[in-house]
Amino acid sequence: MTASNDSPELVKPTLIVGLGNPGNKYHKTRHNVGFDAVDMLSRIWRIPLSENKRFTAEFGEGFPPIGDKIRLLKPLTYMNRSGQSIRGVMDWYKISASSIVVIYDDMDLATGRIRLRLSGSAGGHNGMKSAIAHMGTQDFPRIRIGVGRPKSASDDPVISHVLGKFAPNETKLVDEVMYWVLSAMELSFKEGFSKAMSLYNGRDANSML
């Protein structure tokens, strides 16, 4: 007996969400790497993003070089209400949570690393807390992009770190990670998200550049 297309191993993404905050103030900050990833996919796959008031988001749909139609989403609700936009797209297109990939920053991973998972908790990330609350489940794929821990001893080092920009020496690491995000997504269209997990988890750009 063959596995059904609903099994976690064979579920293929139909919606890719990048978490971040709108506005120039947050552009290219560590907290916005989810936005950056979706912008990169939009550019390479030639799927234009435009403001969609129904979803309170930048939204686009089209066909990547490999696979079926894909939808891209950047919530414009600010991070802690990201789930509202995701839920809107879920309901409008009747998309299951298991086929939604959420991309976001993670301080528990060093810059230059990514981690793919099929489910899990929010881990203290406000955008993921909102996503889980509005989706009604934590069983959906996600890609965590490492932004590292702050080294500063400032009054509020966590906020200043995630809302700060990557240092010049980190830029090449982030560029490599973005390439992995692209490759992992395209692989998941062909062979499922679990296959991408097996190939990209554990990679570290620090040891490759």
C-alpha angles and dihedrals in degrees: 000000000000123000117259122245088249093066114109091242093059102034108122122202119257097169127037117194126193118199122218146110124276123236138059091274090070099034113132094358121141091253089059100056088111089060090046091053093052091046089053093049090047091053098045096042091041093233106146119220121215135170113277113193093193090063097029087232149092104266139178140167133197145112125296118211088265127039139005131313114314131195124213124204136187110180113222094197095095121259101285093056099041092119092069092067093043091051091050092056092043092055097040095051098028092238120171118232091237091066095051118095116199118199120199147147123273126194091194089069122068118244106271097041136094133192126201121201136172093217143349147131127297091255091213094305109138094208091053091046088058093044093052093046095051097039090049093225142062091213100104131104120264140179116214115202114204118238097165131225123295117261094194123103093210122140093266106018097166096056094041089049099051092040091048127089126253116270116249091254090055096054096083090049092053091047090055092048091051089054088053091051090054093047093045092052093049091048091050090056089059105034107012135262095281091062090054089050091055093053104039106035110097096026115134121194089199089072095045104049 
